[in-house]
Amino acid sequence: MSKPKIYIDGQEGTTGLQIRQRLSSRYDIELLTIDEEKRKDTEARKALLNEADIVFLCLPDKAAREAVRLIENDHTRVIDASTAHRTVNGWAYGLPELCRYPVEVIGKAMRVANPGCHATGFLAAATPLVSLHILPPDYPLTCYSLTGYSGGGRKMIAEYEGEEKGKELYAPRIYGTDLHHKHLAEMTKYAGLDMPPIFCPIVDDYYCGMATTIMFYNKYLRGQPTAEEIALILSAYYAGQKLISVTYGRENPMLSANRLAGTDRLELVVCGHEDQTIVTALFDNLGKGASGAAVQNMNLMLGLDEITGLNL
């Protein structure tokens, strides 16, 4: 029986390289490659896009849309790591833990949009509480998200690791200060919120790892649960999940954003007391926030155990 053919379009970028790294040692797939000199050759890419059973798009938004148009058959399935299709009808949203039946929704999808890294942490924390009618959809949520510089791609990596590194790069930097971050649309839609959260992303001088935090007053939640009770609610919601776990942060006075760097899993840490709660998602922006999630989705689409080839 022939192995499924997999092609990574844009395999030289950070996400593409990480996907390739996860797939390179696997014997259950055939990884198609393109000659280095033909990476930007449209016809060469088109041939591979149409030969593959599953294609990963690790491209800028415009290029991702163009790549989809190059597919001229009814069998090539797509996992898009760009922002281009995350809220587009007909595309499954690739965060399996938020699906009641991920094997049906993602496993059978022809087109899957991989979530954004900040959105992954936000949705893992917020969506269960909204769907369980504990967090009101009109609650004015705020979220800050600390990320390593690898999330900014090759240009930002070069800035942080270059010899001419400026002093401003040695400190955390708030960005997206116009409050129109590109992840907001998916964060709002898939959390089931009436309005976008106020979102503050921060990049700091370390390679990878994320700490995405939402916060709220408990008196505005249904039933006014304590922080410890919220931890129990989230633990029950994610019971049986292989890549998402929940802990109550009573013994975590400090949380390190790079704690799960190098893994493909995510941990929700709930902290607070009777009146106030924060929920922090700790994960790797290159793992569960990008490439690990993409491979998880591919596994589901191929009918495999979703954690095959992932680093737990």
N, C-alpha and C positions, 0 to 999 in steps of 0.2 A: 504494500500500500504506500502510495507516495506521501511524502511529508508536506504539510502546508508551507507555502512559499511566503516569506515575509520580506518586505522592502521598507527601508527607512529613507524617506525623502527629506534630506536636510540632516544627514548623519554626522556632519562636521560640527554642528552646534552643540552646546552643553547638554541639552536634553537628548538629542540624537546619539551623542557619544555614550551617555549613560544607559540608554536603551540597548544600544549595541553591546555594551559591556555585559548587561544582564542576559543577553541572548547568545553571545558568542560561544559559550560552553555547552549549549543545549543541543541534544541529539534528536529531539522530537520535532524540529522545524528545519526548514532550509532557508538560510539567510541570503537573500539576493544582494549583490553589490554592484556599484557602478564604477567605471574607470574614473580615476581622479580627474583626468582632463575633460571628462564629459559630465561633470557634476551639474553644470549649468546648461547643458545641451538639452533643449526641450524634447526633441525626438527620442533621445536615448532615455530620458526620464519617463516619457510617455510609454515607451515599450515596457519598462519595468513596472510602472504603475498598473498596466493592464495585464501583466504576467502574474503579479502577486495575488495571493489569496487575501492577505491583510497588509495594508499600507499604514505606516506611521508617518504623519505629516509633522515635521519639526521645523516649521517655516514661519516667516512673518505672515500676518493675517492675509494680505493681498495675495501673496504667493500660495498660501494654502487654498484659497478660493480658486485660483487658477489651476492648481494641481487637481482638485476635484473635477473640474471641467475637462481635464485631459483623460479621465477614466471613461471609456466607451463601452464597457461591458456590464453585465448584471451580476457578476460574481465577486469582483474586488470589493472588499470591505475596508472601511477607513477608520482610523483612530487619529483625530486631529488634536495636536498639543497646543495649537494656537488659540487665540481668543475668538477667531472668526465665526465659529458655529455653536458656541456654548448656549446661546438662547434661541437658536433657530429651530423652527418646527421641523420634525422629521429626523432630528438628531437626538440620540439618547445621551443623557448627561452621565458621564462616567465616574460617578461616586457610588460604587455598588452598595455600600453600607446604608445608604439612604433609600434603597429600593426594597420594597417588600419581597419582590421576586427578581433578583438580579440576573438569574439565569434566563428568565424570560425577557426582561427589558434590555439588558446589555448583551447577554449571550446570543440573542437572536437578531440583534440590530445590525443593519448594514452600515450605519454611520454613527460613530460615537465621538462625542466631544470630551476630551480630557479636561478636568477642572483646573482652574488657576490655583497656584500654591496658597496664596492668602485666602482664597475662597474655600479651599479644602478645610483649613483650620476653623474658619468662621462657621461654615455649614455643619461640620461635625459637632460643634457645640450648640448652635442655635436651632437647627432644623428639628431635632427631636423634641425640644421644649415647646416649639410652636405647634408641631403636629400633634402633640399630646394635650394641646390647649392649656398649657401651663404658662407659657410666655405669650402675651397678647400680640397679635400681628401688627398692632399699631403702636407697640412699645417703642420709644425713641432710643434704640440701641446705639451704643458706642462700641468701637472695636479698635484696638491697636495691635499691630503685628510686627514683631521684630524678626528680621531675616538676615542670613549671611549674604555676602556680596555675590556669591555664585548665581543667585536668582536674577541678577541683572544681565547675565549673558557674557559673552566673550569680551566685549568692550569694557564692561565694568570690572571684570576679573583682571584685565590687563591694567586698569587704573590702580586697583588695590595692590597688585603684585609687582608693579613697575618700579624701576629705580628712582623715578622722579615723583614718588608718591607725596602728595601734599599733606600738610598737617591736619587739614579738615577731614581726611580719610581715616584718621586714628580715633575718631569719636563717632558715636551714633549720629545718623543724619535722618531727620524727618523729610519725607518727600510726598509727592501727591498732594501738595498743600492747597491745590484748587478744589479739593474734595470731589473730584470727578474721576477717581481711579477706574481703570478699565475692568476691574473685577466686580464692581458694584452691581452691574446688571444681573450677573449670575448669583451673586450673594443674596440679592433681594428676591429674585424669582424662586430659587430653590429652597430658601428658608421659609417662603410663604409669608413674607412681610408686606405690609401696606406701603412702606416707604424705605428708602435705602438707609442703612446705618451711617452714622458719622464714622468715617474710617480713616485711621492714621497709620500708614505703613512707615517702618523705620528700618534702615539698612545700617549694619555695623561691621566692624573690622574683624570678621571671622568668616571662614569659607562657606559653611553650610549649616543648616539647622534653623528651625523656626519656633517662635512662641507667639501664637495668635490668641488674643484674649478678648472676651466679651464680659460686660459687667452690668449689674442691675440691682435695684432695690427689691428685696423680696416681698415687700408689702403690696407691690403692684402685680405680683404673680398670682395665678389662681391657687387658692389654698394657702398662700403665704408660706411656702416650704422654707426650711432652713437650708443653709449650704450643704450640710451633711445629707439632708433628705434629697436635695438635687443630685448629689453624687450617687445616691442609691437609685434614683429614677433613671439617670443616664446609664448606670451599670446594668440595669434591667433591660434597657433599650438595646444595648450593644452586647448582651449576653450571647455567647456562641460565636461572636465575630473573631476572625483570626488576625486581623490587622489593626483593630481599634480596641483599646482597653481604657478603663476609667479608674481613677484613684481619688480618694479624698485627701486633700492636702494638709491635713492637720500637722503632719511631720515634715512638711516641705516649706520651711521659712524662706528659702530662696530657690527659684527655678532657673535653670540654665537653658538658654534657647538652643544650644547645640547638644543637648543631652541624648537625642536620638539620631544624631548625625551618623550617616553610614548605614541606616536601616531603612526599611520600606514600611514601617508601621507607624502608628500614631497613638499617643496617650493623651487623654483628657484628664487634667488635674483640676479638681474643684476645690476652691478655697473660700473662706469667709466665715460668717456666723449667722445668727438669727435674722439680722436685718439686711445684710449685704452679701452678694456673691460675685465671685469672678470664676470663669471657666476658661482655662488655658489649654490650647491644643499644642502639644510638643511633637514635632516631627521633622523630617529632613525635607527641605524645599526641593531637593533633587530626587528624593525617594517617593514617599507617599504624596508629596506635593507636585510631582512631575513624572519622572521616568518609571518609578516603581508602580505608580498608579496606572500608567499606560500599559505596562506588561501585565498587571493584574487584569485589566480589561481585555487584553488579548487572550489571556488564559480562559476567561469566561467565554469569549467568542469562539474559542476552539474546543470548548467542552471539557477543559482540563481543570484540575484543582486550581483555584484562583491564586494560591501562593507559590505555585511552581516557579522556581528560579528566583524567588525573591529572598531578600535578606531580612530575617526576623530578629 
